[in-house]
Structures are given as C-alpha cells and as structure tokens.
Amino acid sequence: MATWAGAIARALKVYGVNDHDLFQRAGIDYSLVNHPAQRIPVADMTRLWEMAVTESGDPAFGLAVAEKVNMTTFHTLGVAAMASETVWQAGEMVTRFASMVSDGIDMRLHQGGQEVGLVLGMRPGYPRFADACVEAVLGAILLTAWQLMPDAQPSRVTFQHRCAADLPTYEKFFRCPVIFAADSDGLYGEASGLSSSTFPTSSPQVAQASAAICEEYLVSRQQGEMGSKVKNLLARSLHQGAVMPLQEVARDLAMSERKLQRLLRDEGVQFRDLLDEVRAQAARQLLGDNSLSVGRVAEQLGFDSLSAFSRAFRRWYGTTPRALRGAAKDASTD
C-alpha cells in the first residue's frame, strides 16, 4: 500500500533527509504516498527502506517510521481493528485483511500456553521484507494498541534478523525484552485478560461497516488483476502435469511477453515469483494424494530432480515433502 511509503517520507523529514529526492532515486513516484488505492512493488519498497536507513544514519529507522503511522496509513483496516471489541478480535481483523497492506504479508495469531502473539510471515514466492520494515510493522501495531490501552504490557518481541542498533534502543521502545535472531517475527503478550479486555473505541456497527469496506478493497484489487490471471493459468497447467512458460502465458492472455512483464511489474510482482507461489500451493495439494510418489509430484511441478524439489519445499514450508506427508498421515490416524 503506497501510504506505507508516506510514513517513511514523514520519518525522513525528522532526520533532515530530502524525501522527494530519495523517492526519486529509489524509482518511486512521490505523488503516490497519499493514495491508499495505489500500490508500490515490494522490490521498490525494499530498496527505499535500505536507502532510508542509510541516509538517516539510524539503523533503528524502522522505529521512527512506526511513530509516523496514522489512522489513514492502512486505509480502513486501522478503523476496523480499533472498533473491534477485544484485543483478540482486533488481531483477527488484522490477520484477515493483512493483504491490504502488502500482497506478500501473512499475519497469523499464535496462542501457546499463557501467551498469545501476532506473528508476521511472508506468503510463498515473496521475499522477506527489509529488516527496518518488519520492525516498523510490529512497532506501529504496538503504538496503536497503546493508544487504546496505555497500560498494555507486551511480554516479548522477536525478530528473525540480527540487531543492527543498540539493544536498549529497542527495549526502551517496546518496553519489554526484545529477542533478535529468533525463529519468527512476532509481538507477544500474556493471554490472561487479552481475550476479554474491551477496547474503549469498541463499536460493533463501525467494525462491521469497516470490515465491509476492507472486503470491497480486496475485491477491487482482485478484479482484473493480471497477477491473478497468470496464477490461474499456471495452476491449471500444473494440475495438467506441465509448467506453462512465460511465452505461452502471454499468448493465452493475447499480449506480448514484454507487455505482460510490465503489467506484472506495475503490480509489484514478477512471473517467477508467481510460479513459485503456485508451485508451493500445488505441492501441498498433490502430496495429499498418496497414490503419487514424491518423485512424481516433483516431476509434475516441473522440477528437474527430487533434490531440487526438496530444496524448494524446505524453503516454502521449512520441512521436507516426505516429512510433511508423514505428519499428515500421522494426524489422520490419531
């Protein structure tokens, strides 16, 4: 969402950095930053984040961006979350509509023992966000929560990347232990009270109306979206036992390869990333068919070897195809 770049622009001004110039050097149209309906490619945003950290001279620049997030940064999603009745319901709203913020984001709620958490992940086929971006996302969520519940106390914050600044800087900001080089990026709190604590801004009518607007936003994003059309063609070809190359996809869509690549680039995606995402989804479905050997699944997905498929599968799901199939079989017999 282009308005996310607007928060970066506001933070850059604090450091005396010429935000217009930096956006131009990053290849981003500055006029987009106040338009939530506009999108900026993930690759361009990652480049902007990296340049912003360098130009500001602050390795914890993401925290400064979090402080510049406002109610309009995430379209109606912020209103929908704040109008929710409880913290847990607000988390459900955020995970449900997270793709409004970025097509590649995968937000999920985690509950284990006495702790609940909001975990930030990436959908298959999308690169991980810049480290500063991850810090800004979790920081913005917590700052928003503090506006509603000033006494809320997170139990911990975790980041997969290594700490680039002084650890006390992060612990002062988040007011809790901050763990780097962790297994996930997440914001956690004690479960007691979170599911029942009512927001002072709770309004079922506003929450419902805002959620409807969020739904409309996502539907409008999907209608006529070139990436969705390409994914549909790729999925169909994979289930027919073949991988449709770019040339054939472009021909089916009645356009040149160059035009198709440009339209995908405008949506912030690349053909190879879409193919990777479709392969990841198809792999899990095909492995559910025990009549197919793992080698046959790899072949149907267009991999040259079983080892290449296994490497890709581990990147997608953090495990091997055989291990996932075995776990599914064990679960079905419990």
ROVEXFI-324352 format. One record per residue (C-alpha): x, y, z negated; residue number from 0; chain; residue in three letters. Coordinates in steps of 0.25 Angstrom, whole numbers. Layout:
// ROVEXFI-324352
+-------+-------+-------+-----+----+-----+
|    xx |    yy |    zz |   i | ch |  aa |
+-------+-------+-------+-----+----+-----+
|     X |     Y |     Z | NUM |  A | ALA |
...
+-------+-------+-------+-----+----+-----+
// end
This chain:
// ROVEXFI-324352
+-------+-------+-------+-----+----+-----+
|    xx |    yy |    zz |   i | ch |  aa |
+-------+-------+-------+-----+----+-----+
|     0 |     0 |     0 |   0 |  A | MET |
|     6 |    13 |     5 |   1 |  A | ALA |
|     2 |    21 |    -8 |   2 |  A | THR |
|    12 |    12 |   -16 |   3 |  A | TRP |
|    23 |    19 |    -8 |   4 |  A | ALA |
|    16 |    32 |   -13 |   5 |  A | GLY |
|    20 |    28 |   -27 |   6 |  A | ALA |
|    35 |    27 |   -22 |   7 |  A | ILE |
|    34 |    40 |   -16 |   8 |  A | ALA |
|    29 |    47 |   -29 |   9 |  A | ARG |
|    41 |    40 |   -37 |  10 |  A | ALA |
|    51 |    44 |   -27 |  11 |  A | LEU |
|    48 |    59 |   -29 |  12 |  A | LYS |
|    51 |    57 |   -44 |  13 |  A | VAL |
|    65 |    53 |   -40 |  14 |  A | TYR |
|    66 |    65 |   -30 |  15 |  A | GLY |
|    67 |    56 |   -18 |  16 |  A | VAL |
|    61 |    61 |    -5 |  17 |  A | ASN |
|    49 |    51 |    -4 |  18 |  A | ASP |
|    45 |    55 |    10 |  19 |  A | HIS |
|    60 |    53 |    15 |  20 |  A | ASP |
|    61 |    39 |     8 |  21 |  A | LEU |
|    48 |    34 |    14 |  22 |  A | PHE |
|    53 |    38 |    28 |  23 |  A | GLN |
|    66 |    31 |    26 |  24 |  A | ARG |
|    58 |    19 |    22 |  25 |  A | ALA |
|    49 |    19 |    34 |  26 |  A | GLY |
|    36 |    22 |    27 |  27 |  A | ILE |
|    26 |    33 |    31 |  28 |  A | ASP |
|    25 |    42 |    19 |  29 |  A | TYR |
|    11 |    46 |    23 |  30 |  A | SER |
|     6 |    32 |    19 |  31 |  A | LEU |
|     9 |    33 |     4 |  32 |  A | VAL |
|    -5 |    39 |     0 |  33 |  A | ASN |
|   -13 |    30 |     8 |  34 |  A | HIS |
|   -17 |    17 |     1 |  35 |  A | PRO |
|   -22 |    11 |    14 |  36 |  A | ALA |
|    -9 |    11 |    21 |  37 |  A | GLN |
|     2 |     0 |    19 |  38 |  A | ARG |
|    17 |     0 |    19 |  39 |  A | ILE |
|    25 |   -12 |    24 |  40 |  A | PRO |
|    31 |   -20 |    12 |  41 |  A | VAL |
|    45 |   -19 |    18 |  42 |  A | ALA |
|    44 |    -4 |    19 |  43 |  A | ASP |
|    39 |    -2 |     5 |  44 |  A | MET |
|    51 |   -11 |     0 |  45 |  A | THR |
|    61 |    -2 |     8 |  46 |  A | ARG |
|    54 |    10 |     2 |  47 |  A | LEU |
|    55 |     4 |   -12 |  48 |  A | TRP |
|    70 |     1 |   -10 |  49 |  A | GLU |
|    73 |    15 |    -5 |  50 |  A | MET |
|    65 |    22 |   -16 |  51 |  A | ALA |
|    73 |    14 |   -27 |  52 |  A | VAL |
|    86 |    18 |   -20 |  53 |  A | THR |
|    82 |    33 |   -18 |  54 |  A | GLU |
|    76 |    35 |   -32 |  55 |  A | SER |
|    89 |    28 |   -38 |  56 |  A | GLY |
|    79 |    21 |   -48 |  57 |  A | ASP |
|    80 |     6 |   -48 |  58 |  A | PRO |
|    67 |     7 |   -56 |  59 |  A | ALA |
|    60 |    15 |   -46 |  60 |  A | PHE |
|    48 |     6 |   -46 |  61 |  A | GLY |
|    44 |    10 |   -60 |  62 |  A | LEU |
|    44 |    25 |   -55 |  63 |  A | ALA |
|    34 |    21 |   -44 |  64 |  A | VAL |
|    25 |    13 |   -53 |  65 |  A | ALA |
|    23 |    27 |   -61 |  66 |  A | GLU |
|    19 |    33 |   -48 |  67 |  A | LYS |
|     8 |    23 |   -45 |  68 |  A | VAL |
|    -6 |    29 |   -46 |  69 |  A | ASN |
|   -20 |    25 |   -44 |  70 |  A | MET |
|   -20 |    26 |   -29 |  71 |  A | THR |
|    -7 |    19 |   -27 |  72 |  A | THR |
|   -15 |     5 |   -26 |  73 |  A | PHE |
|   -27 |    10 |   -19 |  74 |  A | HIS |
|   -40 |     5 |   -27 |  75 |  A | THR |
|   -32 |    -6 |   -34 |  76 |  A | LEU |
|   -28 |     2 |   -45 |  77 |  A | GLY |
|   -42 |     7 |   -48 |  78 |  A | VAL |
|   -47 |    -7 |   -47 |  79 |  A | ALA |
|   -37 |   -12 |   -57 |  80 |  A | ALA |
|   -39 |    -1 |   -67 |  81 |  A | MET |
|   -54 |    -3 |   -66 |  82 |  A | ALA |
|   -53 |   -17 |   -70 |  83 |  A | SER |
|   -58 |   -22 |   -84 |  84 |  A | GLU |
|   -45 |   -29 |   -89 |  85 |  A | THR |
|   -31 |   -30 |   -86 |  86 |  A | VAL |
|   -32 |   -44 |   -81 |  87 |  A | TRP |
|   -43 |   -39 |   -71 |  88 |  A | GLN |
|   -35 |   -27 |   -67 |  89 |  A | ALA |
|   -24 |   -37 |   -64 |  90 |  A | GLY |
|   -33 |   -46 |   -56 |  91 |  A | GLU |
|   -37 |   -33 |   -48 |  92 |  A | MET |
|   -22 |   -30 |   -45 |  93 |  A | VAL |
|   -19 |   -45 |   -40 |  94 |  A | THR |
|   -32 |   -45 |   -32 |  95 |  A | ARG |
|   -29 |   -33 |   -24 |  96 |  A | PHE |
|   -13 |   -32 |   -25 |  97 |  A | ALA |
|   -12 |   -33 |   -10 |  98 |  A | SER |
|   -18 |   -19 |    -9 |  99 |  A | MET |
|    -4 |   -15 |   -14 | 100 |  A | VAL |
|     4 |   -24 |    -5 | 101 |  A | SER |
|     1 |   -35 |     5 | 102 |  A | ASP |
|    13 |   -43 |    -1 | 103 |  A | GLY |
|     9 |   -42 |   -16 | 104 |  A | ILE |
|     4 |   -54 |   -24 | 105 |  A | ASP |
|    -1 |   -50 |   -38 | 106 |  A | MET |
|    -5 |   -60 |   -48 | 107 |  A | ARG |
|   -10 |   -61 |   -62 | 108 |  A | LEU |
|    -2 |   -70 |   -71 | 109 |  A | HIS |
|    -6 |   -76 |   -84 | 110 |  A | GLN |
|     2 |   -85 |   -93 | 111 |  A | GLY |
|     1 |   -87 |  -108 | 112 |  A | GLY |
|    -1 |   -74 |  -115 | 113 |  A | GLN |
|     4 |   -65 |  -103 | 114 |  A | GLU |
|    -3 |   -60 |   -91 | 115 |  A | VAL |
|     4 |   -54 |   -79 | 116 |  A | GLY |
|     3 |   -47 |   -66 | 117 |  A | LEU |
|    13 |   -53 |   -56 | 118 |  A | VAL |
|    18 |   -47 |   -43 | 119 |  A | LEU |
|    21 |   -56 |   -32 | 120 |  A | GLY |
|    22 |   -56 |   -17 | 121 |  A | MET |
|    14 |   -63 |    -6 | 122 |  A | ARG |
|    21 |   -73 |     2 | 123 |  A | PRO |
|    28 |   -67 |    14 | 124 |  A | GLY |
|    30 |   -53 |     7 | 125 |  A | TYR |
|    43 |   -48 |     2 | 126 |  A | PRO |
|    45 |   -45 |   -13 | 127 |  A | ARG |
|    42 |   -30 |   -16 | 128 |  A | PHE |
|    54 |   -21 |   -19 | 129 |  A | ALA |
|    58 |   -22 |   -34 | 130 |  A | ASP |
|    54 |    -8 |   -37 | 131 |  A | ALA |
|    40 |   -11 |   -30 | 132 |  A | CYS |
|    38 |   -22 |   -40 | 133 |  A | VAL |
|    42 |   -14 |   -52 | 134 |  A | GLU |
|    33 |    -3 |   -47 | 135 |  A | ALA |
|    21 |   -12 |   -45 | 136 |  A | VAL |
|    22 |   -18 |   -59 | 137 |  A | LEU |
|    25 |    -5 |   -65 | 138 |  A | GLY |
|    13 |     2 |   -59 | 139 |  A | ALA |
|     3 |    -9 |   -63 | 140 |  A | ILE |
|     8 |    -7 |   -78 | 141 |  A | LEU |
|     7 |     8 |   -77 | 142 |  A | LEU |
|    -7 |     7 |   -72 | 143 |  A | THR |
|   -10 |    -3 |   -83 | 144 |  A | ALA |
|    -5 |     7 |   -94 | 145 |  A | TRP |
|   -14 |    18 |   -89 | 146 |  A | GLN |
|   -25 |     9 |   -93 | 147 |  A | LEU |
|   -19 |     2 |  -105 | 148 |  A | MET |
|    -8 |    10 |  -111 | 149 |  A | PRO |
|    -5 |     0 |  -122 | 150 |  A | ASP |
|    -3 |   -12 |  -112 | 151 |  A | ALA |
|    10 |   -19 |  -114 | 152 |  A | GLN |
|    16 |   -28 |  -103 | 153 |  A | PRO |
|    23 |   -40 |  -109 | 154 |  A | SER |
|    33 |   -40 |   -98 | 155 |  A | ARG |
|    36 |   -36 |   -83 | 156 |  A | VAL |
|    44 |   -45 |   -74 | 157 |  A | THR |
|    51 |   -43 |   -61 | 158 |  A | PHE |
|    58 |   -53 |   -51 | 159 |  A | GLN |
|    69 |   -43 |   -47 | 160 |  A | HIS |
|    81 |   -39 |   -56 | 161 |  A | ARG |
|    81 |   -26 |   -64 | 162 |  A | CYS |
|    87 |   -14 |   -56 | 163 |  A | ALA |
|    86 |    -4 |   -67 | 164 |  A | ALA |
|    87 |    -4 |   -82 | 165 |  A | ASP |
|    78 |   -14 |   -88 | 166 |  A | LEU |
|    74 |    -4 |   -99 | 167 |  A | PRO |
|    68 |     5 |   -88 | 168 |  A | THR |
|    58 |    -6 |   -84 | 169 |  A | TYR |
|    55 |   -10 |   -99 | 170 |  A | GLU |
|    52 |     5 |  -102 | 171 |  A | LYS |
|    43 |     6 |   -90 | 172 |  A | PHE |
|    35 |    -7 |   -92 | 173 |  A | PHE |
|    36 |    -7 |  -108 | 174 |  A | ARG |
|    39 |   -22 |  -108 | 175 |  A | CYS |
|    50 |   -32 |  -105 | 176 |  A | PRO |
|    54 |   -32 |   -90 | 177 |  A | VAL |
|    60 |   -44 |   -84 | 178 |  A | ILE |
|    68 |   -44 |   -71 | 179 |  A | PHE |
|    72 |   -56 |   -62 | 180 |  A | ALA |
|    59 |   -63 |   -67 | 181 |  A | ALA |
|    50 |   -73 |   -59 | 182 |  A | ASP |
|    40 |   -63 |   -56 | 183 |  A | SER |
|    36 |   -48 |   -55 | 184 |  A | ASP |
|    25 |   -46 |   -66 | 185 |  A | GLY |
|    19 |   -38 |   -76 | 186 |  A | LEU |
|    14 |   -46 |   -89 | 187 |  A | TYR |
|     6 |   -43 |  -102 | 188 |  A | GLY |
|     1 |   -50 |  -113 | 189 |  A | GLU |
|   -12 |   -58 |  -110 | 190 |  A | ALA |
|   -19 |   -54 |  -123 | 191 |  A | SER |
|   -29 |   -43 |  -120 | 192 |  A | GLY |
|   -26 |   -40 |  -105 | 193 |  A | LEU |
|   -37 |   -48 |  -100 | 194 |  A | SER |
|   -47 |   -41 |  -109 | 195 |  A | SER |
|   -42 |   -27 |  -110 | 196 |  A | SER |
|   -51 |   -18 |  -103 | 197 |  A | THR |
|   -46 |    -6 |   -95 | 198 |  A | PHE |
|   -51 |     8 |   -99 | 199 |  A | PRO |
|   -53 |    10 |   -84 | 200 |  A | THR |
|   -61 |    -3 |   -82 | 201 |  A | SER |
|   -73 |    -1 |   -73 | 202 |  A | SER |
|   -79 |   -14 |   -66 | 203 |  A | PRO |
|   -86 |    -5 |   -56 | 204 |  A | GLN |
|   -73 |     2 |   -52 | 205 |  A | VAL |
|   -65 |   -11 |   -52 | 206 |  A | ALA |
|   -75 |   -17 |   -43 | 207 |  A | GLN |
|   -76 |    -6 |   -33 | 208 |  A | ALA |
|   -61 |    -4 |   -33 | 209 |  A | SER |
|   -59 |   -19 |   -30 | 210 |  A | ALA |
|   -69 |   -18 |   -19 | 211 |  A | ALA |
|   -60 |    -7 |   -13 | 212 |  A | ILE |
|   -48 |   -15 |   -15 | 213 |  A | CYS |
|   -54 |   -26 |    -7 | 214 |  A | GLU |
|   -58 |   -17 |     4 | 215 |  A | GLU |
|   -44 |   -12 |     5 | 216 |  A | TYR |
|   -38 |   -26 |     6 | 217 |  A | LEU |
|   -49 |   -30 |    17 | 218 |  A | VAL |
|   -45 |   -18 |    25 | 219 |  A | SER |
|   -31 |   -22 |    24 | 220 |  A | ARG |
|   -34 |   -35 |    30 | 221 |  A | GLN |
|   -43 |   -31 |    41 | 222 |  A | GLN |
|   -35 |   -30 |    54 | 223 |  A | GLY |
|   -22 |   -33 |    46 | 224 |  A | GLU |
|   -12 |   -38 |    56 | 225 |  A | MET |
|    -5 |   -46 |    45 | 226 |  A | GLY |
|   -18 |   -54 |    42 | 227 |  A | SER |
|   -20 |   -57 |    57 | 228 |  A | LYS |
|    -6 |   -62 |    58 | 229 |  A | VAL |
|    -7 |   -70 |    45 | 230 |  A | LYS |
|   -20 |   -77 |    50 | 231 |  A | ASN |
|   -13 |   -81 |    63 | 232 |  A | LEU |
|    -1 |   -86 |    56 | 233 |  A | LEU |
|    -9 |   -94 |    46 | 234 |  A | ALA |
|   -17 |  -100 |    57 | 235 |  A | ARG |
|    -5 |  -104 |    65 | 236 |  A | SER |
|     2 |  -110 |    53 | 237 |  A | LEU |
|   -10 |  -119 |    50 | 238 |  A | HIS |
|    -9 |  -124 |    64 | 239 |  A | GLN |
|     5 |  -128 |    62 | 240 |  A | GLY |
|    12 |  -117 |    69 | 241 |  A | ALA |
|    19 |  -104 |    66 | 242 |  A | VAL |
|    14 |   -93 |    75 | 243 |  A | MET |
|    25 |   -83 |    79 | 244 |  A | PRO |
|    24 |   -68 |    79 | 245 |  A | LEU |
|    23 |   -69 |    95 | 246 |  A | GLN |
|    11 |   -78 |    94 | 247 |  A | GLU |
|     4 |   -70 |    83 | 248 |  A | VAL |
|     6 |   -57 |    91 | 249 |  A | ALA |
|     0 |   -63 |   103 | 250 |  A | ARG |
|   -12 |   -68 |    95 | 251 |  A | ASP |
|   -14 |   -54 |    90 | 252 |  A | LEU |
|   -13 |   -48 |   104 | 253 |  A | ALA |
|    -1 |   -40 |   101 | 254 |  A | MET |
|    14 |   -39 |   103 | 255 |  A | SER |
|    24 |   -44 |    93 | 256 |  A | GLU |
|    29 |   -30 |    91 | 257 |  A | ARG |
|    15 |   -25 |    88 | 258 |  A | LYS |
|    12 |   -36 |    78 | 259 |  A | LEU |
|    24 |   -34 |    71 | 260 |  A | GLN |
|    22 |   -19 |    70 | 261 |  A | ARG |
|     8 |   -21 |    65 | 262 |  A | LEU |
|    12 |   -31 |    54 | 263 |  A | LEU |
|    24 |   -21 |    50 | 264 |  A | ARG |
|    13 |   -10 |    48 | 265 |  A | ASP |
|     6 |   -19 |    39 | 266 |  A | GLU |
|    19 |   -21 |    31 | 267 |  A | GLY |
|    21 |   -36 |    35 | 268 |  A | VAL |
|    29 |   -44 |    45 | 269 |  A | GLN |
|    26 |   -56 |    53 | 270 |  A | PHE |
|    36 |   -65 |    46 | 271 |  A | ARG |
|    30 |   -61 |    32 | 272 |  A | ASP |
|    16 |   -65 |    37 | 273 |  A | LEU |
|    21 |   -78 |    42 | 274 |  A | LEU |
|    28 |   -81 |    29 | 275 |  A | ASP |
|    15 |   -77 |    21 | 276 |  A | GLU |
|     6 |   -86 |    30 | 277 |  A | VAL |
|    16 |   -98 |    29 | 278 |  A | ARG |
|    17 |   -96 |    14 | 279 |  A | ALA |
|     1 |   -97 |    13 | 280 |  A | GLN |
|     0 |  -109 |    23 | 281 |  A | ALA |
|    12 |  -117 |    16 | 282 |  A | ALA |
|     4 |  -117 |     3 | 283 |  A | ARG |
|    -9 |  -121 |    10 | 284 |  A | GLN |
|    -2 |  -132 |    18 | 285 |  A | LEU |
|     5 |  -138 |     6 | 286 |  A | LEU |
|    -9 |  -141 |     0 | 287 |  A | GLY |
|   -11 |  -151 |    11 | 288 |  A | ASP |
|    -3 |  -163 |     6 | 289 |  A | ASN |
|    -5 |  -170 |    20 | 290 |  A | SER |
|     6 |  -160 |    25 | 291 |  A | LEU |
|    20 |  -163 |    21 | 292 |  A | SER |
|    29 |  -151 |    16 | 293 |  A | VAL |
|    37 |  -152 |    29 | 294 |  A | GLY |
|    24 |  -152 |    37 | 295 |  A | ARG |
|    20 |  -139 |    30 | 296 |  A | VAL |
|    33 |  -133 |    33 | 297 |  A | ALA |
|    32 |  -137 |    48 | 298 |  A | GLU |
|    18 |  -131 |    49 | 299 |  A | GLN |
|    22 |  -118 |    43 | 300 |  A | LEU |
|    33 |  -117 |    53 | 301 |  A | GLY |
|    46 |  -119 |    45 | 302 |  A | PHE |
|    58 |  -126 |    51 | 303 |  A | ASP |
|    61 |  -134 |    39 | 304 |  A | SER |
|    55 |  -139 |    26 | 305 |  A | LEU |
|    66 |  -131 |    19 | 306 |  A | SER |
|    63 |  -118 |    25 | 307 |  A | ALA |
|    48 |  -120 |    21 | 308 |  A | PHE |
|    52 |  -124 |     7 | 309 |  A | SER |
|    61 |  -111 |     6 | 310 |  A | ARG |
|    49 |  -102 |    11 | 311 |  A | ALA |
|    39 |  -109 |     2 | 312 |  A | PHE |
|    48 |  -107 |   -10 | 313 |  A | ARG |
|    49 |   -92 |    -6 | 314 |  A | ARG |
|    34 |   -91 |    -5 | 315 |  A | TRP |
|    30 |   -99 |   -18 | 316 |  A | TYR |
|    42 |  -101 |   -26 | 317 |  A | GLY |
|    42 |  -117 |   -25 | 318 |  A | THR |
|    43 |  -128 |   -14 | 319 |  A | THR |
|    32 |  -133 |    -5 | 320 |  A | PRO |
|    33 |  -147 |   -12 | 321 |  A | ARG |
|    33 |  -141 |   -26 | 322 |  A | ALA |
|    20 |  -133 |   -23 | 323 |  A | LEU |
|    13 |  -145 |   -17 | 324 |  A | ARG |
|    17 |  -153 |   -29 | 325 |  A | GLY |
|    12 |  -143 |   -38 | 326 |  A | ALA |
|    -1 |  -142 |   -31 | 327 |  A | ALA |
|    -3 |  -157 |   -31 | 328 |  A | LYS |
|     0 |  -158 |   -46 | 329 |  A | ASP |
|   -10 |  -147 |   -48 | 330 |  A | ALA |
|   -21 |  -154 |   -40 | 331 |  A | SER |
|   -19 |  -167 |   -49 | 332 |  A | THR |
|   -19 |  -160 |   -62 | 333 |  A | ASP |
+-------+-------+-------+-----+----+-----+
// end
